[in-house]
Amino acid sequence: MKNSLTILKLSLVIVASLSVVSTSLAAQNLPLRGPIPFSSFDINADGFISEKEFNDTRAARMTQKASQGMPMRNAGNAPDFGMLDTDNDGKLTKIELLEGQNKQMQKNRANKGPGI
């Protein structure tokens, strides 16, 4: 029983470590400004973005920017995965991502007002 508990604890540490490594690897490909490219979101390169890939990449971007003293303003207003998944199939295509990013940029421009 003691060995089983030790193995379970070790397994949890390994899983947590792998998660941190994959998130930090994704962060290396993230631009400092502008929209995140599809290829950076699509961590497993299967041609789609899962909700986990989307959330992990967004979290990596926020961590990256915060560590450089550039926290993301209005991150709470950014669309979530469900808003971008327009066909509700549980994955994002490149077109869905680009359309969602375009709508968000237009919304941000409209909120700035004229001449700003």
N, C-alpha and C positions, 0 to 999 in steps of 0.2 A: 504494500500500500504506500509506504514511504517512497519507494522508487517510482511508482506511478505518479505521485504528486510532484516529485522532482522533474520527471519527464514532461508533465503537463506545464509546469512553470517555465521550463526551458523552451518548450514549443511556443509558448506565448511570447517569450522574449524574441525568439527568432522571427516570428510573424511580424511583430511590431518593428523589428529592425529592417526587415525587407520592405515594409510599407514606407518607412522613412527614406530608405535608399531609393525606391522607385519615385517617390515624390521629389527628392532632391535631384535625381537625374532629369526628371521632367522640368524642373526649375531652371536647369542649365540651358534649355532651348527656348526659354521665354524671353520675348522682347521686353525692354523696360517701359516702352510706351506703345500705345496703339493696341489694336485688337490682337488677341492671341491667335496664331495661325492654326488651321485645322490639324496639321501634322503634329503640333505640340500637344493638342488635346488627345489625339488618337495614339495613346501610349503603346498599345499592342499592335498598331499598324494593320488593323483588320478592315479599314475603310469606313468605320463608324465610330461614334463617340458614345460610350456608355455613360450612364449617370455618374458612376463612380469615377471614371476618367475625367469627366467634366468637373466634378467637385474637387477631386484631388489636384487637378491642374490649376483651377482657380485658387485653391488654398495655397498652392506652391507660389503662385504669382503674388498673392497678398503677403506671404512670408518674405519673399524675395524683396519686394518693394519696402516693406517695413524695416527689414534689416539694413537697407540702404538709406533709411531716413526719409522715404518717400511713400508714406501710407496712402492707400487708394482712397481718394475722396469719393463719397457717394456710392461706396461698394454695396450698401444696403439697397440701392435703387437699381442695381444691375439685374437683368432678367435671370430667373432660375432655369434649370434644365427643362422643367415642364412647359415653360413659356416658349422655349425654342423648339421643342419637339412637337411640331405642328400636326403631324400625322399620328401622334400618340402611340408610336410603336416601341417606345422605350430606348430608342437610340437616335442619335443625330447624324444626318448626312452632311456632307460639305455644304450643300445648298441651304439646308435648314440653318446651319451655323452662320453662314454668310448673310442670309436674309435677316436673321435675328441681330447680328452685329450691326448691320446697316440701319435697321430700325432704331437700335439703341443710339447710334451716332446721330441720326436725324433728330431724335428726341432730345439728346444732349444739346445739340445746336439750337433747337427751338427754345429750350429753357434758358439759354444764355441771353437771348434778346438781341435786338439790333445794335450793331456798333460795338459789341463787346468782344 
